[in-house]
Amino acid sequence: MPKRAKTKTSTAAATRLSSTAEHHRALRRQHESEAAQDYCEAIADLVDAGVEARVGRIAERFGLSHVTVSRVVRRLASEGFVDARPHRPLGLTAKGRRLAEEARTRHETVLAFLRALGVDERTAQLDSEGIEHHVSPATLRAMQRFAAREG
């Protein structure tokens, strides 16, 4: 009998570990998606402002090392978001431009919602940077409706 209880406990523990591993894999995918959104939005902001999008500028903007940004840019180029050629400014592919626009729209919606709630500007700017990546489409639509009513 004790052997059976141990087996149930072992099975439950294995299930929890498996579930935890799946959760962490999903989180890593989300973080990669967040990075893609942030990088594409940053490149679009620079290009739209008439400034050359360079790895160094992006590293400065995000407070990251040149090496870290180079790795992410290389990955985004391989995934078809970024046009990254040696000794040339970074650019966005059509896919990257769409992602940047989606990210910008999500950011603006969350920011407008937080402002409509009465959150001070500095806090609203900071909080919208993280929230924009984790809000569902349904919640985003509700935020848009609320901000439109209050604005």
C-alpha positions in Angstrom: 0.0 0.0 0.0 2.7 2.6 0.8 4.3 1.8 -2.6 1.0 2.8 -4.3 0.8 6.1 -2.4 4.4 6.9 -3.4 3.6 6.2 -7.0 0.6 8.6 -6.9 2.8 11.2 -5.3 5.5 10.7 -7.9 3.0 10.9 -10.7 1.5 14.1 -9.3 5.0 15.6 -8.8 5.9 14.7 -12.4 2.7 16.2 -13.7 3.4 19.5 -11.8 7.0 19.6 -13.1 5.8 19.0 -16.7 3.1 21.7 -16.3 5.7 24.1 -14.9 8.1 23.3 -17.8 5.3 24.0 -20.3 4.5 27.2 -18.5 8.1 28.4 -18.7 8.4 27.4 -22.4 5.2 29.5 -23.0 6.7 32.4 -21.1 9.9 32.3 -23.1 7.9 32.4 -26.3 6.0 35.4 -25.0 9.2 37.2 -24.1 10.6 36.6 -27.6 7.4 38.0 -29.0 7.6 41.0 -26.7 11.2 41.6 -27.8 10.1 41.4 -31.5 7.4 43.9 -30.9 9.6 46.3 -28.9 12.5 46.1 -31.4 10.2 46.6 -34.5 8.5 49.5 -32.8 11.8 51.1 -31.9 13.1 50.7 -35.4 9.9 52.2 -36.8 10.1 55.1 -34.4 13.6 55.9 -35.5 12.9 55.5 -39.2 9.7 57.6 -39.0 11.7 60.3 -37.2 14.2 60.3 -40.1 17.0 58.9 -37.9 19.1 55.9 -39.0 18.1 52.9 -37.0 21.4 51.5 -35.8 22.2 48.8 -33.2 23.9 51.3 -31.0 20.9 53.5 -30.8 18.6 50.7 -30.0 21.0 49.4 -27.3 21.0 52.9 -25.8 17.2 53.1 -25.9 16.8 49.8 -24.2 19.8 50.0 -21.9 21.3 46.9 -23.3 24.7 45.9 -24.6 25.5 46.2 -28.3 26.1 42.4 -28.4 22.6 41.6 -26.9 20.9 43.9 -29.4 22.9 42.4 -32.3 21.8 38.9 -31.3 18.1 39.9 -31.2 18.4 41.8 -34.5 20.0 38.8 -36.1 17.1 36.6 -34.9 14.5 39.1 -36.0 16.1 39.3 -39.4 16.1 35.5 -39.7 12.4 35.5 -38.8 11.6 38.1 -41.5 10.9 41.1 -39.4 14.1 43.2 -39.9 16.3 44.1 -42.8 19.8 44.0 -41.4 22.7 44.3 -43.8 26.3 44.9 -42.9 27.2 48.6 -42.5 23.7 49.7 -43.3 21.0 51.1 -41.1 18.3 48.7 -39.9 15.0 48.6 -41.7 11.7 46.8 -41.4 10.3 44.3 -43.8 6.5 44.5 -44.5 6.0 41.9 -41.8 8.1 43.9 -39.3 6.3 47.1 -40.2 2.9 45.4 -39.5 4.2 44.2 -36.1 5.5 47.6 -35.3 2.1 49.2 -36.1 0.2 46.6 -34.1 2.6 47.2 -31.1 2.2 51.0 -31.4 -1.6 50.7 -31.5 -1.7 48.4 -28.5 0.7 50.8 -26.6 -1.5 53.8 -27.5 -4.6 52.1 -26.4 -3.3 51.0 -23.0 -1.8 54.5 -22.5 -5.1 56.2 -23.3 -6.9 53.8 -21.0 -4.5 54.5 -18.1 -4.8 58.2 -18.6 -8.6 57.9 -18.7 -8.4 56.2 -15.3 -6.5 59.2 -14.0 -3.1 57.6 -13.8 -0.4 60.3 -13.9 1.5 60.7 -17.1 4.9 59.3 -16.0 3.3 56.2 -14.4 1.0 55.7 -17.4 4.0 55.8 -19.8 5.9 53.3 -17.7 3.1 50.9 -17.0 1.8 50.9 -20.6 5.2 49.5 -21.7 4.6 46.2 -20.0 0.8 45.9 -20.0 0.6 46.3 -23.8 2.3 42.8 -24.3 0.0 40.9 -21.9 -3.5 42.2 -22.5 -5.9 40.0 -24.5 -7.6 41.4 -27.6 -11.0 41.4 -25.7 -9.5 43.4 -22.8 -7.8 45.7 -25.3 -11.2 46.4 -27.0 -12.8 47.1 -23.6 -9.9 49.5 -22.8 -10.5 51.3 -26.2 -14.2 51.7 -25.4 -13.6 53.0 -21.9 -10.9 55.5 -23.0 -13.2 56.7 -25.9 -16.1 57.3 -23.4 -13.8 59.1 -20.9 -11.8 61.1 -23.4 
